[in-house]
Amino acid sequence: MSEWIQRLIQSKRAYRSKLATLPFEEKIILLGQLRQRSLLIQAAKHQRRTDES
């Protein structure tokens, strides 16, 4: 496994551990932020499809 992949995996594990220690309220806030991002991505995809037509 390349060094880059190993660092990526280690970073993901560390981030997941950090998320696991967050209070519930902060996790809810993060979920709200993720939802907003996914809505923006969906809107951009829809706009791109509309522009291509």
Secondary structure, DSSP 8 states (H G I E B T S, - for coil): --HHHHHHHHHHHHHHHHHHHS-HHHHHHHHHHHHHHHHHHHHHHHHHHHHH-
